[in-house]
Amino acid sequence: MLGTDQLGRDYLSRLIYGSRISLLIGASAAAMSAAIGITLGLLGGYFGGRVDLVVTFIITTRLAMPVILVALAVAAFIGSSLQIVIAVLGLLLWDRFAVVTRSATLQVRSLDYIAAARSVGASTLRIILAEILPNISNALVVVATLEMAQAILLEATLSFLGLGVPPPAPSWGLMVAEGKEYMFFSPWVITIPGAALFTLVLAINLLGDGLRDLSAPENRA
């Protein structure tokens, strides 16, 4: 339907398979960053004091490091592969989870239902996992979709620069890089994967807004 690329490979098949790679990287990196960021945010927000100071210092240190430059340096030093891209992005994109979780936990830790849980002898772990985490999940859903979309864009950037998913895997960023030499004669070779990348990121953001509205009807405009 879309013809073939410069090497005679079916373009539609590569485009479809590239979506699997983008979604895998986005979901895996978002899950890894969520595990790190939510854990730090819950600890800092619930315990406060010195624990919060340590968590804040860790978040500040992470925010001082530019994501794309660190990802490029690590990929150039270690090498490029699907697993490395997921690990690098997962270890670099947790700061937003931590900031939002910490802020939300600070707001709810002094509410009445938390005090009631303490009064009946609930453990700290139970309070955090059963009382606080479910009540701040609305904000975390939006953060998860944002981080997933950002991970997909960063993977496309790394692949475009030759430091992401290595060929012959059909990453959309790599497809754009491979087609840039033919952009004046066959502009569709870069337009199609670029449009697919835009559509996927937009769809993920809209999905996050929909899930937030579904789980918190009072937030609907």
Buried (B, 14 or more C-beta within 10 A) or exposed (E): EEEEBEEEEBBEEBBEEBBEBBBBBBBBBBBBBBEBBBBBBBBBBBBBEEBBEBBBEBBEEBEEEEBEEBBBEBBEEEEBBBEBBBBBBBBBBBBBBBBBBBBBBBEBBEEEEBEEBEEEEBEEEEBBEEBBBEBBBBBBBBBBBBBBBBBBBBBBBBBBBBBBBBEEBBBBBBBBBBBEEBEEEBEBBBEBBBEBBEEBBEEBBEBBBEBBBEEEEEEEE
